[in-house]
């Protein structure tokens, strides 16, 4: 039987605090009494707590991922553009995924922080077709 991963709720129960206190202590955000912070961190380390990336992205409303939508990877210009994006994104802690096979109208359903189009015409078309008001690039 596979062992269930440790959650913030498990740590909260063991430390006698709320899940929000555990979150503040582990994220180092907001006030937590120092003795409680130490106890929470020690408990998390002892239990080998590993934050779940999907849960974190839902909580933070950020995936740290960008989508590069490009159908023509045979063009060296677009490949070079992708390499440059990856370097710039990596320096900022982001991952760039690439897709050109996805149906165009499904792009907005992807869980990414930003969408990069290979040219201005495609960007304009996407914004007009989907009723998108703005596209924000967090980089």
For each residue, the residues with C-beta under 8 A, 3 or more apart:
1:
2:
3:
4:
5: 50 52
6: 10 11 44 47 48 49 50
7: 10 11
8: 11 12 19 22 23 26 49
9: 12 13 19
10: 6 7 13 14 47
11: 6 7 8 14 15 22 40 43 44 47 49
12: 8 9 15 17 18 19 21 22
13: 9 10 16
14: 10 11 43 47
15: 11 12 22 36 39 40 43
16: 13
17: 12 21 22 36 40
18: 12 21 22
19: 8 9 12 22 23
20: 23 24
21: 12 17 18 24 25 32 36 40
22: 8 11 12 15 17 18 19 25 26 40 44
23: 8 19 20 26 27 29 59
24: 20 21 27 28 29 30 31 32
25: 21 22 28 32 36 37 40 41
26: 8 22 23 40 41 44 49 51
27: 23 24 30
28: 24 25
29: 23 24
30: 24 27
31: 24
32: 21 24 25 36 37 40
33: 36 37
34: 37 38
35: 38 39
36: 15 17 21 25 32 33 39 40
37: 25 32 33 34 40 41
38: 34 35 41 42
39: 15 35 36 42 43
40: 11 15 17 21 22 25 26 32 36 37 43 44
41: 25 26 37 38 44 45
42: 38 39 45 46
43: 11 14 15 39 40 46 47 49
44: 6 11 22 26 40 41 47 49
45: 41 42 48 49
46: 42 43
47: 6 10 11 14 43 44
48: 6 45
49: 6 8 11 26 43 44 45
50: 5 6
51: 26 55 56
52: 5 55 56
53: 56 57
54: 57 58
55: 51 52 58 59
56: 51 52 53 59 60
57: 53 54 60 61 62 63 64 111
58: 54 55 61
59: 23 55 56
60: 56 57
61: 57 58
62: 57 113 138
63: 57 111 112 113
64: 57 93 94 95 113
65: 94 95 96 97 111 112 113
66: 85 89 94 95 96 97 112 113 114 115 116 137 139
67: 96 97 98 99 107 110 112 114 115 116
68: 81 82 85 96 97 98 99 116 118
69: 98 99 100 102 104 107 115 116 117 118 122
70: 73 78 81 82 98 99 100 117 118
71: 100
72: 75 78 100 118
73: 70 78 79 82 98 100
74:
75: 72 78 79
76: 79 80
77: 80 81
78: 70 72 73 75 81 82 118
79: 73 75 76 82 83
80: 76 77 83 84
81: 68 70 77 78 84 85 118
82: 68 70 73 78 79 85 86 96 98
83: 79 80 86 87
84: 80 81 87 88
85: 66 68 81 82 88 89 96 116
86: 82 83 89 90 96
87: 83 84 90 91
88: 84 85 91 92 139
89: 66 85 86 92 94 95 96 139
90: 86 87 93 94 95
91: 87 88
92: 88 89 139
93: 64 90
94: 64 65 66 89 90 113 138 139
95: 64 65 66 89 90
96: 65 66 67 68 82 85 86 89 116
97: 65 66 67 68 112
98: 67 68 69 70 73 82
99: 67 68 69 70 102 110
100: 69 70 71 72 73
101:
102: 69 99 106 107 110
103: 106
104: 69 107 126 129
105: 108 129 130
106: 102 103 109 110
107: 67 69 102 104 110 115 126 130
108: 105 115 130 132
109: 106
110: 67 99 102 106 107 115
111: 57 63 65
112: 63 65 66 67 97 115
113: 62 63 64 65 66 94 138
114: 66 67 135 136 137 138 139
115: 66 67 69 107 108 110 112 126 135
116: 66 67 68 69 85 96 137
117: 69 70 120 122 123 126
118: 68 69 70 72 78 81 122
119: 122 123
120: 117 123 124
121: 124 125
122: 69 117 118 119 125 126
123: 117 119 120 126 127 135
124: 120 121 127 128
125: 121 122 128 129
126: 104 107 115 117 122 123 129 130 132 135
127: 123 124 130 132 133 135
128: 124 125
129: 104 105 125 126
130: 105 107 108 126 127
131:
132: 108 126 127 135
133: 127
134:
135: 114 115 123 126 127 132
136: 114
137: 66 114 116
138: 62 94 113 114
139: 66 88 89 92 94 114
